[in-house]
Amino acid sequence: MSPRLDATRVLLADDHAVVRLGFRLLLEGAGAHVCGEADSGEAALRRYAELAPDVLVIDVSMPGMGGLAALERLLARHPEARVLVFSAHQDAVIPSRALRLGARGYLCKRCAPEEFLRAVARVAAGERYLDPELAPAVALAQLGSAAHPVEALTEKEFEVFLQLAQGRSVNDVAKDFFLSPSTVGSHLYHIKQKLNLQNAAEMALLAVRSGLVEA
């Protein structure tokens, strides 16, 4: 039986309108109120400030700063925010980062509709939630026994890495993250040093092989 979410106010952040519609129908069918939608990390920050929802459901891969950077900024401004990260990424790296940044929950998009509603209900109640299929890998990663090369990156370096690996320019990333191009260039230098990469093509290949970005 699907959990009820009566009167729970939810903000949806995903750059695909069809995906948001599917989420909305699921949530409203369980009694929730979808009080707003956003199609980028920047829009999610604005809408959260305007609406103060009970739960923010946010995707990782979106235009602009993306979900992880938006999560970090949101919790710096609203530490009480209850955020469920909902993404296609199934490796341990993204969920570990999201939880470390302060997300209350993480769920893969391949989950069953009932599992999505259960995750939203848990996060809305102030509880923690982690996709059951990802829990063992995340636990191992946190213990350090399944370390991934990108774990050597700082949070900011990792966010920049994800953006650059998707083919975005240093100037674009600098604009979205409100940084100077020289600062992003410095992050890029450290990323290449830590991951032993020579160019953007190798960066993109590592990200794709690791399941961090789609091919």
Helices and strands as residue ranges (DSSP letters): E 9-13, H 17-29, E 33-38, H 41-51, E 55-58, H 66-77, E 83-87, H 93-101, E 105-108, H 113-124, E 129-130, H 135-143, G 149-152, H 155-165, H 170-177, H 181-195, H 200-209
